Amino acid sequence: MGRAYKGNNVAVVSVIERGGRVRSQSMVKVTSENLKAIFDAQVDAQARLMDDEHPGYLKPGRGFRSHETVCHSREEYARGGVHTLQQYLGKFDFRYNTRLDTDGERTVAGLRKAEGKQLMLHRHPKGA
């Protein structure tokens, strides 16, 4: 129903380590206070925080080694080493869209999407 429709949306916050683990949780309402509580519990103060332009990140972002933002509303998704993780989100789109499939059907569907494509591993420099 368009970008402004929010009738059935559930906010999800995912804290992602580059090259590491992810922790996700749903939120009734995304606020600076709610985000700060998550960051305080799950993110080291020496981390580099990278996010989109949601205003709720401004206050909690002050407590980190650095806080950098990309502006999705201007179609900016990456700037140098600062980016949000579209591939990660695509994985969850695929899982949701195939949620009624068996594990075998989901595997076959994934392999079909990879057919004819060269899959490459991109290594990030240390500290990035």
C-alpha positions as a Markdown table, in Angstrom:
| # | Residue | x | y | z |
|---|---|---|---|---|
| 1 | Met | 0.0 | 0.0 | 0.0 |
| 2 | Gly | 3.0 | 2.3 | -0.4 |
| 3 | Arg | 5.8 | 3.5 | 1.9 |
| 4 | Ala | 3.6 | 5.4 | 4.3 |
| 5 | Tyr | 1.4 | 2.4 | 5.2 |
| 6 | Lys | 2.3 | 1.2 | 8.7 |
| 7 | Gly | -0.8 | -0.9 | 9.6 |
| 8 | Asn | 1.0 | -4.2 | 9.7 |
| 9 | Asn | 4.6 | -3.3 | 10.1 |
| 10 | Val | 6.7 | -4.6 | 13.0 |
| 11 | Ala | 9.9 | -2.7 | 13.8 |
| 12 | Val | 13.0 | -4.9 | 14.0 |
| 13 | Val | 16.4 | -3.9 | 15.4 |
| 14 | Ser | 19.4 | -6.0 | 14.5 |
| 15 | Val | 22.8 | -5.5 | 16.0 |
| 16 | Ile | 25.4 | -7.0 | 13.6 |
| 17 | Glu | 29.1 | -7.6 | 14.1 |
| 18 | Arg | 31.1 | -7.3 | 10.9 |
| 19 | Gly | 32.2 | -10.9 | 10.1 |
| 20 | Gly | 30.4 | -12.1 | 13.3 |
| 21 | Arg | 27.1 | -12.6 | 14.9 |
| 22 | Val | 23.8 | -10.9 | 14.8 |
| 23 | Arg | 21.2 | -10.3 | 17.5 |
| 24 | Ser | 17.7 | -9.2 | 16.4 |
| 25 | Gln | 14.6 | -8.3 | 18.3 |
| 26 | Ser | 11.2 | -6.8 | 17.5 |
| 27 | Met | 10.2 | -3.5 | 19.1 |
| 28 | Val | 6.7 | -2.0 | 19.6 |
| 29 | Lys | 8.1 | 1.5 | 19.1 |
| 30 | Val | 11.6 | 2.6 | 18.0 |
| 31 | Thr | 12.7 | 5.4 | 20.3 |
| 32 | Ser | 16.1 | 6.7 | 21.3 |
| 33 | Glu | 15.5 | 5.3 | 24.8 |
| 34 | Asn | 14.7 | 1.8 | 23.5 |
| 35 | Leu | 17.7 | 1.8 | 21.2 |
| 36 | Lys | 20.0 | 3.0 | 23.9 |
| 37 | Ala | 18.9 | 0.2 | 26.2 |
| 38 | Ile | 19.7 | -2.4 | 23.4 |
| 39 | Phe | 23.0 | -0.8 | 22.6 |
| 40 | Asp | 24.1 | -0.6 | 26.2 |
| 41 | Ala | 23.3 | -4.3 | 26.7 |
| 42 | Gln | 24.7 | -5.6 | 23.5 |
| 43 | Val | 27.3 | -3.3 | 21.9 |
| 44 | Asp | 30.8 | -2.4 | 23.2 |
| 45 | Ala | 31.5 | 1.3 | 23.5 |
| 46 | Gln | 34.6 | 0.9 | 21.3 |
| 47 | Ala | 32.4 | -0.2 | 18.4 |
| 48 | Arg | 31.8 | 1.8 | 15.2 |
| 49 | Leu | 28.0 | 2.4 | 14.9 |
| 50 | Met | 26.7 | 2.5 | 11.4 |
| 51 | Asp | 23.0 | 3.1 | 10.6 |
| 52 | Asp | 20.5 | 4.8 | 8.5 |
| 53 | Glu | 19.1 | 8.3 | 9.2 |
| 54 | His | 16.5 | 7.3 | 11.7 |
| 55 | Pro | 16.5 | 10.1 | 14.3 |
| 56 | Gly | 16.3 | 7.6 | 17.1 |
| 57 | Tyr | 20.0 | 6.7 | 16.6 |
| 58 | Leu | 21.3 | 10.2 | 17.3 |
| 59 | Lys | 21.4 | 10.2 | 21.1 |
| 60 | Pro | 22.5 | 6.6 | 21.6 |
| 61 | Gly | 25.1 | 6.9 | 18.9 |
| 62 | Arg | 27.1 | 9.5 | 20.9 |
| 63 | Gly | 28.5 | 6.8 | 23.2 |
| 64 | Phe | 30.5 | 4.9 | 20.6 |
| 65 | Arg | 34.0 | 5.2 | 19.1 |
| 66 | Ser | 32.3 | 6.6 | 16.0 |
| 67 | His | 28.8 | 6.9 | 14.7 |
| 68 | Glu | 28.3 | 7.2 | 11.0 |
| 69 | Thr | 25.1 | 7.3 | 9.0 |
| 70 | Val | 24.0 | 6.6 | 5.4 |
| 71 | Cys | 20.9 | 8.4 | 4.1 |
| 72 | His | 18.5 | 6.0 | 2.5 |
| 73 | Ser | 16.0 | 8.7 | 1.7 |
| 74 | Arg | 18.7 | 10.1 | -0.7 |
| 75 | Glu | 19.3 | 6.6 | -2.1 |
| 76 | Glu | 22.6 | 6.4 | -0.3 |
| 77 | Tyr | 23.3 | 2.9 | 1.1 |
| 78 | Ala | 27.1 | 2.9 | 1.3 |
| 79 | Arg | 29.8 | 5.5 | 1.6 |
| 80 | Gly | 33.3 | 4.1 | 1.9 |
| 81 | Gly | 33.3 | 1.6 | 4.7 |
| 82 | Val | 30.0 | 2.8 | 6.1 |
| 83 | His | 27.0 | 0.8 | 4.9 |
| 84 | Thr | 23.8 | -1.0 | 6.0 |
| 85 | Leu | 23.7 | -4.6 | 5.2 |
| 86 | Gln | 21.3 | -5.2 | 2.4 |
| 87 | Gln | 22.5 | -8.8 | 1.8 |
| 88 | Tyr | 21.6 | -9.6 | 5.4 |
| 89 | Leu | 18.1 | -8.3 | 4.9 |
| 90 | Gly | 17.7 | -10.2 | 1.6 |
| 91 | Lys | 18.4 | -13.4 | 3.4 |
| 92 | Phe | 15.5 | -12.8 | 5.7 |
| 93 | Asp | 13.3 | -11.8 | 2.8 |
| 94 | Phe | 14.1 | -15.2 | 1.2 |
| 95 | Arg | 13.5 | -17.1 | 4.4 |
| 96 | Tyr | 10.1 | -15.4 | 4.9 |
| 97 | Asn | 9.0 | -15.8 | 1.3 |
| 98 | Thr | 9.8 | -19.5 | 1.5 |
| 99 | Arg | 8.6 | -20.1 | 5.0 |
| 100 | Leu | 5.9 | -22.6 | 3.9 |
| 101 | Asp | 8.4 | -24.7 | 1.9 |
| 102 | Thr | 10.2 | -27.7 | 3.3 |
| 103 | Asp | 13.9 | -27.4 | 4.0 |
| 104 | Gly | 14.6 | -29.3 | 0.8 |
| 105 | Glu | 12.4 | -27.1 | -1.3 |
| 106 | Arg | 14.0 | -24.0 | 0.2 |
| 107 | Thr | 17.5 | -25.4 | -0.6 |
| 108 | Val | 16.6 | -26.1 | -4.2 |
| 109 | Ala | 15.1 | -22.6 | -4.6 |
| 110 | Gly | 18.3 | -21.0 | -3.3 |
| 111 | Leu | 20.4 | -23.1 | -5.6 |
| 112 | Arg | 18.3 | -22.1 | -8.6 |
| 113 | Lys | 18.9 | -18.4 | -7.7 |
| 114 | Ala | 22.6 | -19.1 | -7.7 |
| 115 | Glu | 22.7 | -20.9 | -11.1 |
| 116 | Gly | 25.0 | -19.2 | -13.6 |
| 117 | Lys | 26.4 | -16.8 | -11.0 |
| 118 | Gln | 29.9 | -16.7 | -9.7 |
| 119 | Leu | 29.7 | -16.5 | -5.9 |
| 120 | Met | 32.6 | -14.5 | -4.5 |
| 121 | Leu | 33.8 | -14.0 | -0.9 |
| 122 | His | 34.7 | -10.4 | -0.2 |
| 123 | Arg | 37.1 | -10.0 | 2.7 |
| 124 | His | 37.0 | -6.8 | 4.7 |
| 125 | Pro | 40.3 | -5.3 | 5.9 |
| 126 | Lys | 40.9 | -5.7 | 9.6 |
| 127 | Gly | 39.1 | -3.0 | 11.6 |
| 128 | Ala | 36.6 | -2.2 | 8.9 |
